[in-house]
């Protein structure tokens, strides 16, 4: 069991800021929403905001910061977006230039932060419904895959959708759909169920991000839209500068899952 499962988000963010936690956050602070991060220069902010509006299942926005501000006010009041995520990625012209435990040294006054809902948020809801979440029971990162599904373009931004996968027993697929559909601000219902080849995934044992997990007899792979999609888009369109979270290393917000349910 994740030792941070029952901790308060503020406590866990403090441990992240101090460097005590630097791993993936699946299973932490059960019952609270987790979130993806995209930070872009202001010159790209409108186009990316429009991209999120046109792709709400992949990029469900929870908060947008003021330009230059590192402090969040809605999702995690007082959180420092440059220090309170376990691992960050810095991108330059679409190329990954490095991964860091803090990005304070990269901060600029023109940067705008986008906080995007994450499917880690509904994992505790699936567990409460009696459905095994394999990446939590195996204490690893969720597997994530590039697909051949095109996002709806907006301004500069275009690219392929990324999905996360969780194996679900055949007789519980309808329940998993029902549980997650009630939470559209953290990706909602699955985008695809079954044959991964139909969405351009060749090999489930070789995820593009995260860790592979087994799919046992009697289970079906179920795929949800993933907030790593913007990283696919950044690699495609190559903006001059971008900061994101490292896949699976999320911002843990103060938003209870109950607030996000329909």
C-alpha positions as CSV (number, residue, x, y, z in Angstrom):
1,X,0.0,0.0,0.0
2,X,1.2,3.5,-0.8
3,X,2.4,5.0,2.5
4,X,1.2,8.5,1.3
5,X,-2.3,7.2,0.5
6,X,-4.0,8.8,3.5
7,X,-1.9,11.9,3.8
8,X,-3.1,15.5,3.2
9,X,-2.2,17.0,-0.1
10,X,-0.5,20.0,1.5
11,X,1.7,17.6,3.6
12,X,2.7,15.6,0.5
13,X,3.5,18.8,-1.5
14,X,5.7,19.9,1.4
15,X,7.6,16.6,1.2
16,X,7.9,17.0,-2.6
17,X,9.2,20.5,-2.1
18,X,11.8,19.3,0.4
19,X,13.0,16.6,-1.9
20,X,11.8,13.7,0.3
21,X,9.4,12.5,-2.5
22,X,10.6,12.5,-6.1
23,X,8.8,9.5,-7.6
24,X,5.5,9.0,-9.4
25,X,2.4,10.0,-7.5
26,X,-0.2,7.3,-8.3
27,X,-2.0,6.2,-5.2
28,X,-1.1,9.3,-3.1
29,X,-3.7,11.3,-1.2
30,X,-6.6,9.1,-2.1
31,X,-9.8,11.0,-2.7
32,X,-8.0,14.2,-4.0
33,X,-7.6,15.2,-7.6
34,X,-4.2,15.1,-9.3
35,X,-3.2,17.3,-12.2
36,X,-0.9,17.6,-15.2
37,X,1.2,20.7,-15.9
38,X,2.0,22.7,-19.0
39,X,3.9,26.0,-18.8
40,X,4.3,28.1,-21.9
41,X,5.4,31.6,-22.7
42,X,2.5,34.1,-22.9
43,X,2.9,34.3,-26.7
44,X,1.6,30.8,-27.0
45,X,-1.0,30.9,-24.2
46,X,-4.1,31.9,-26.2
47,X,-3.5,29.1,-28.8
48,X,-3.0,26.5,-26.1
49,X,-6.1,27.7,-24.2
50,X,-8.0,27.2,-27.4
51,X,-6.4,23.8,-27.9
52,X,-7.6,22.7,-24.4
53,X,-11.1,24.0,-25.2
54,X,-11.2,22.0,-28.4
55,X,-9.8,18.9,-26.7
56,X,-11.6,18.8,-23.4
57,X,-11.3,15.1,-22.8
58,X,-7.5,15.1,-23.3
59,X,-6.9,18.5,-21.7
60,X,-9.6,19.3,-19.1
61,X,-8.5,22.6,-17.6
62,X,-8.7,23.0,-13.9
63,X,-6.8,26.3,-13.6
64,X,-4.8,28.8,-15.6
65,X,-2.3,31.1,-13.8
66,X,-1.5,34.8,-14.3
67,X,1.5,35.4,-16.4
68,X,4.7,35.1,-14.3
69,X,3.0,33.8,-11.2
70,X,4.3,30.6,-9.6
71,X,1.6,30.5,-7.0
72,X,-1.7,28.7,-7.6
73,X,-5.0,30.1,-6.2
74,X,-7.7,27.6,-7.1
75,X,-6.5,24.0,-7.3
76,X,-3.8,24.1,-4.6
77,X,-3.8,27.5,-2.9
78,X,-0.3,28.5,-1.9
79,X,1.4,25.8,-4.0
80,X,4.5,26.8,-5.9
81,X,4.2,25.4,-9.4
82,X,8.0,25.5,-9.8
83,X,8.8,23.3,-6.8
84,X,5.8,21.2,-5.7
85,X,5.8,18.5,-8.4
86,X,8.2,15.6,-8.0
87,X,9.8,15.8,-11.5
88,X,9.6,18.3,-14.3
89,X,10.5,18.2,-18.0
90,X,12.0,21.3,-19.7
91,X,11.5,21.4,-23.5
92,X,13.3,23.7,-26.0
93,X,12.1,23.8,-29.6
94,X,10.3,20.5,-29.0
95,X,13.3,18.7,-27.7
96,X,13.5,17.4,-24.2
97,X,16.5,19.3,-22.6
98,X,16.3,17.8,-19.2
99,X,14.3,16.5,-16.2
100,X,14.5,18.3,-12.8
101,X,13.1,18.2,-9.3
102,X,12.5,22.0,-9.4
103,X,12.3,24.5,-12.2
104,X,12.8,27.7,-10.2
105,X,16.0,28.5,-12.1
106,X,14.1,28.4,-15.5
107,X,11.2,30.7,-14.4
108,X,10.4,33.8,-16.4
109,X,7.9,36.6,-16.0
110,X,6.1,35.7,-19.2
111,X,5.3,32.1,-18.3
112,X,1.7,30.9,-18.0
113,X,0.8,27.7,-16.2
114,X,-2.0,25.4,-17.3
115,X,-3.3,22.9,-14.7
116,X,-5.0,19.9,-16.4
117,X,-7.0,17.1,-14.8
118,X,-5.3,13.7,-14.4
119,X,-6.8,10.2,-14.5
120,X,-4.9,9.4,-11.2
121,X,-7.8,11.3,-9.6
122,X,-10.4,8.6,-10.4
123,X,-8.2,5.6,-9.4
124,X,-9.3,5.7,-5.8
125,X,-12.9,5.8,-7.1
126,X,-12.3,2.6,-9.1
127,X,-10.7,0.9,-6.1
128,X,-13.7,1.9,-3.9
129,X,-15.9,0.2,-6.5
130,X,-13.9,-3.0,-6.0
131,X,-11.9,-2.7,-9.3
132,X,-8.2,-3.4,-9.1
133,X,-6.0,-0.6,-10.5
134,X,-3.0,-2.5,-11.6
135,X,-0.4,0.3,-11.5
136,X,-1.4,0.9,-7.8
137,X,-1.4,-2.7,-6.8
138,X,2.0,-3.2,-8.5
139,X,3.2,0.1,-7.1
140,X,4.4,1.4,-10.5
141,X,3.6,4.1,-12.9
142,X,0.6,3.8,-15.2
143,X,1.4,2.7,-18.8
144,X,0.9,5.5,-21.4
145,X,0.9,5.2,-25.1
146,X,1.0,7.4,-28.2
147,X,-1.9,6.8,-30.5
148,X,-2.7,7.6,-34.1
149,X,-5.7,9.7,-33.1
150,X,-5.4,13.3,-34.2
151,X,-6.3,16.0,-31.7
152,X,-8.4,18.9,-32.9
153,X,-5.8,21.6,-33.9
154,X,-5.9,25.1,-32.5
155,X,-3.5,27.9,-33.7
156,X,0.0,26.6,-33.4
157,X,-0.9,23.4,-31.6
158,X,-1.7,20.0,-33.2
159,X,-0.6,16.4,-32.7
160,X,-1.5,12.9,-31.6
161,X,-3.5,11.9,-28.5
162,X,-1.8,10.0,-25.7
163,X,-3.8,7.5,-23.6
164,X,-3.3,5.7,-20.3
165,X,-4.3,2.0,-20.0
166,X,-5.7,0.0,-17.1
167,X,-6.6,-3.7,-17.4
168,X,-10.2,-4.2,-16.3
169,X,-12.0,-7.6,-15.9
170,X,-14.6,-8.1,-18.6
171,X,-17.5,-8.2,-16.2
172,X,-16.4,-4.9,-14.6
173,X,-15.9,-2.8,-17.8
174,X,-19.3,-1.2,-17.6
175,X,-18.7,-0.3,-13.9
176,X,-15.4,1.3,-14.8
177,X,-17.0,3.3,-17.5
178,X,-19.8,4.4,-15.2
179,X,-17.4,5.4,-12.4
180,X,-15.0,7.4,-14.6
181,X,-17.7,9.0,-16.8
182,X,-18.9,10.9,-13.7
183,X,-15.6,12.7,-13.6
184,X,-15.1,14.5,-16.9
185,X,-12.8,17.1,-15.5
186,X,-10.2,14.4,-14.9
187,X,-10.6,12.8,-18.4
188,X,-13.9,11.1,-17.8
189,X,-15.0,7.9,-19.6
190,X,-12.6,5.8,-21.6
191,X,-11.8,6.8,-25.2
192,X,-11.3,3.2,-26.3
193,X,-11.9,-0.4,-25.0
194,X,-10.2,-3.5,-26.4
195,X,-7.9,-4.0,-29.4
196,X,-5.0,-1.5,-29.0
197,X,-4.1,-1.8,-32.6
198,X,-7.3,0.0,-33.6
199,X,-5.8,3.2,-32.1
200,X,-2.3,2.7,-33.4
201,X,-0.7,0.9,-30.3
202,X,1.5,-1.9,-31.5
203,X,2.6,-3.5,-28.2
204,X,1.1,-3.1,-24.8
205,X,4.3,-4.3,-23.2
206,X,6.2,-1.3,-24.6
207,X,4.5,1.9,-23.3
208,X,5.9,5.2,-24.6
209,X,5.7,6.5,-21.0
210,X,5.3,4.9,-17.6
211,X,5.6,1.2,-16.8
212,X,4.2,-1.9,-18.5
213,X,1.6,-3.9,-16.5
214,X,0.2,-7.4,-17.3
215,X,-3.2,-7.9,-18.7
216,X,-4.5,-11.2,-17.3
217,X,-6.9,-13.7,-18.8
218,X,-10.4,-12.5,-18.4
219,X,-9.3,-8.8,-18.6
220,X,-9.6,-6.2,-21.4
221,X,-7.3,-3.2,-21.8
222,X,-9.2,0.0,-21.3
223,X,-7.8,3.3,-22.5
224,X,-8.4,6.8,-21.1
225,X,-7.3,10.2,-22.6
226,X,-4.1,11.3,-20.9
227,X,-2.7,14.7,-19.9
228,X,0.6,13.7,-21.4
229,X,-1.0,14.6,-24.7
230,X,0.4,18.2,-24.6
231,X,3.9,16.7,-24.5
232,X,3.1,14.8,-27.7
233,X,1.9,18.1,-29.2
234,X,5.0,20.0,-28.0
235,X,7.2,17.4,-29.7
236,X,5.2,17.9,-32.9
237,X,4.9,21.7,-33.1
238,X,8.2,22.7,-31.3
239,X,7.4,25.9,-29.4
240,X,10.6,27.8,-28.3
241,X,10.2,26.8,-24.6
242,X,7.9,24.7,-22.4
243,X,7.9,23.1,-19.0
244,X,5.7,20.1,-18.2
245,X,5.5,17.5,-15.4
246,X,7.4,14.2,-16.0
247,X,4.8,11.6,-16.9
248,X,3.2,10.1,-13.8
249,X,4.7,12.8,-11.5
250,X,1.7,14.9,-10.8
251,X,0.6,18.0,-8.9
252,X,-1.6,16.8,-6.0
253,X,-4.3,19.3,-5.6
254,X,-6.6,20.3,-2.7
255,X,-9.7,19.5,-4.7
256,X,-11.7,16.5,-3.3
257,X,-12.8,14.1,-6.0
258,X,-16.4,14.5,-4.8
259,X,-16.3,18.1,-6.1
260,X,-15.5,16.9,-9.6
261,X,-18.3,14.3,-9.8
262,X,-21.4,14.9,-11.9
